[in-house]
């Protein structure tokens, strides 16, 4: 269980107000998951009110965080034995998700 301050909670509420869903990823119990559409990221508390990205945002496959790989000259999102092509549309959606998340995390909490 994470010990979050009122400032952390305010940051999470700001994310929710921008249509980010707060989720749990059981394999990462000491991090907060955020999701929007098929994109997700893990956040780690940073300071008294902020969060930092624990890792690069990822595409979700079967509700799980994938990794992006290059195989045979093509990019894929992979989770276990499942893979999904990293199409230009998916890559653009993930980039937009990451940019919006970073922007919201950069806003200081009073």
C-alpha positions in Angstrom: 0.0 0.0 0.0 1.4 3.4 -1.0 1.5 6.2 1.5 0.1 9.2 -0.5 -0.1 12.8 0.6 -3.0 15.1 0.0 -0.9 16.6 -2.8 -0.5 13.2 -4.4 -4.2 12.7 -4.3 -4.8 16.2 -5.8 -2.4 15.2 -8.7 -4.4 12.0 -9.3 -7.7 13.9 -9.2 -6.3 16.3 -11.9 -5.4 13.3 -14.1 -8.9 11.9 -13.6 -10.4 15.3 -14.6 -8.5 14.9 -17.9 -10.1 11.5 -18.5 -7.1 9.4 -17.2 -8.3 6.3 -15.3 -6.4 5.3 -12.1 -5.8 1.6 -12.3 -3.8 -1.1 -10.4 -1.3 -3.4 -12.0 -0.9 -6.2 -9.4 2.7 -7.0 -10.6 3.7 -3.4 -9.7 2.1 -2.9 -6.2 4.3 0.1 -5.3 3.3 2.1 -8.3 0.1 3.9 -9.5 -1.2 2.9 -12.9 -2.9 5.4 -15.2 -4.8 4.5 -18.3 -6.5 6.2 -21.2 -7.9 4.1 -24.0 -5.4 1.4 -24.9 -2.4 3.3 -23.4 -1.1 3.1 -19.8 1.8 4.1 -17.6 3.2 3.4 -14.2 3.8 6.3 -11.8 6.0 6.5 -8.8 5.5 9.1 -6.0 8.1 11.9 -6.3 8.3 14.5 -3.5 5.4 15.6 -1.4 2.8 16.0 -4.3 4.3 14.8 -7.5 4.8 11.7 -9.5 7.4 10.6 -12.0 7.0 8.0 -14.8 8.4 4.7 -13.6 8.9 3.6 -17.2 7.9 4.6 -20.7 4.2 4.5 -21.3 3.0 1.3 -23.0 0.3 -0.1 -25.2 -2.1 -2.5 -23.4 -2.5 -6.0 -24.6 -5.1 -8.1 -22.7 -5.1 -5.4 -20.1 -1.3 -5.8 -19.5 1.6 -3.4 -20.1 3.4 -4.4 -23.3 7.0 -3.8 -24.4 7.9 -2.4 -27.8 10.3 -4.4 -29.8 11.8 -4.4 -33.3 11.7 -7.8 -35.1 12.4 -8.5 -38.7 12.4 -4.8 -39.5 9.0 -4.1 -38.0 8.0 -2.7 -34.6 5.6 -4.7 -32.3 4.0 -4.3 -29.0 4.5 -7.6 -27.1 3.1 -9.1 -23.9 4.0 -12.7 -23.2 3.2 -14.6 -26.5 0.8 -12.0 -27.8 1.9 -9.3 -30.2 0.3 -6.3 -31.9 1.9 -4.3 -34.7 3.1 -0.9 -33.6 1.2 0.8 -36.5 1.6 4.5 -37.1 -1.8 5.1 -35.6 -1.0 3.2 -32.4 2.4 4.8 -32.1 0.8 8.3 -32.5 -1.9 7.5 -29.9 0.8 6.4 -27.5 2.9 9.5 -28.1 -0.1 11.7 -27.5 -0.9 9.9 -24.3 2.7 10.2 -23.1 2.8 13.9 -23.9 -0.5 14.7 -22.2 0.5 12.7 -19.1 3.9 14.4 -18.9 2.3 17.9 -19.3 -0.2 17.2 -16.5 2.5 15.8 -14.2 4.6 18.9 -14.7 1.9 21.2 -13.3 2.7 22.0 -9.8 0.1 21.3 -7.1 -0.6 24.2 -4.7 
